[in-house]
């Protein structure tokens, strides 16, 4: 897709209040600022492009297009200024024997709380 075709597609999407825009597999190396016009967008697919500023875990947030676009332009602005910004996210998996305190540790790390009589977690517990 040429830059002109991309701008035309974004302009049509903005006029038509498009909610889903798939720009996957178009060999895009940059996003135009005009993509910010798409305020009604609910899903944005940018997979399989050449956008080095967006790591895969951010790219996977297709259901949060404004966050994805904001992240991209924040990184572009930072790189123009010679800065880098940390992602400030981590993934952690706690594995161990039953009743050793994995849930208490998770709650202390995430919420700064502690309950000495925490019931045993059955199955898997996922938190953000």
KEFIKE-500102 format. One record per residue (C-alpha): y, z, x. Coordinates in steps of 0.2 Angstrom, whole numbers, padded with zeros to 4 digits, always signed. Example, Ala and Ser with C-alpha at 12.3 -4.5 7.8 and 13.67 -1.06 7.14 Angstrom:
-0022+0039+0062;-0005+0036+0068;
END
This chain:
+0000+0000+0000;+0017-0005+0007;+0031+0007+0007;+0040-0003-0007;+0024-0003-0018;+0023+0016-0016;+0041+0018-0021;+0039+0007-0036;+0023+0017-0041;+0032+0033-0039;+0047+0026-0049;+0036+0020-0063;+0027+0037-0063;+0044+0046-0064;+0050+0035-0079;+0033+0037-0088;+0032+0056-0086;+0015+0053-0078;+0004+0069-0076;-0009+0062-0064;-0005+0052-0048;-0019+0046-0037;-0013+0039-0020;-0029+0042-0011;-0036+0029+0001;-0019+0020+0004;-0017+0023+0023;-0001+0033+0019;+0007+0040+0035;+0022+0048+0026;+0027+0053+0009;+0044+0047+0003;+0057+0060-0003;+0057+0051-0020;+0040+0059-0024;+0050+0075-0028;+0056+0066-0044;+0039+0068-0052;+0042+0085-0060;+0029+0083-0074;+0015+0080-0062;+0000+0091-0064;-0012+0083-0052;-0008+0073-0036;-0022+0066-0025;-0018+0061-0007;-0035+0062+0000;-0041+0049+0013;-0023+0045+0020;-0016+0048+0037;-0004+0063+0033;-0006+0074+0048;+0005+0087+0042;-0007+0092+0028;-0022+0102+0032;-0038+0099+0021;-0037+0116+0013;-0019+0112+0007;-0024+0094+0002;-0038+0101-0009;-0024+0109-0020;-0022+0093-0030;-0019+0104-0046;-0004+0111-0038;+0006+0095-0034;+0023+0104-0032;+0016+0116-0019;+0007+0102-0010;+0023+0091-0009;+0034+0107-0004;+0022+0111+0010;+0022+0093+0016;+0041+0092+0017;+0042+0110+0025;+0031+0104+0039;+0040+0088+0041;+0057+0097+0042;+0050+0110+0054;+0042+0096+0066;+0059+0087+0066;+0067+0103+0072;+0053+0106+0085;+0047+0121+0076;+0030+0124+0069;+0025+0135+0054;+0010+0145+0052;-0001+0143+0037;-0003+0162+0035;-0020+0161+0026;-0037+0166+0031;-0054+0165+0024;-0066+0180+0026;-0084+0183+0021;-0090+0201+0021;-0109+0202+0023;-0120+0217+0025;-0132+0229+0018;-0130+0237+0001;-0118+0252-0001;-0110+0251+0016;-0092+0249+0010;-0089+0230+0010;-0080+0231-0007;-0070+0246-0001;-0065+0237+0015;-0059+0222+0004;-0049+0232-0008;-0041+0241+0007;-0036+0225+0016;-0030+0216+0000;-0022+0230-0010;-0021+0245+0001;-0031+0255-0011;-0047+0266-0008;-0059+0273-0021;-0073+0283-0012;-0084+0282-0028;-0083+0263-0029;-0098+0256-0039;-0110+0244-0030;-0105+0226-0032;-0119+0216-0040;-0119+0198-0034;-0103+0190-0027;-0085+0196-0028;-0072+0183-0024;-0053+0188-0022;-0038+0180-0016;
END
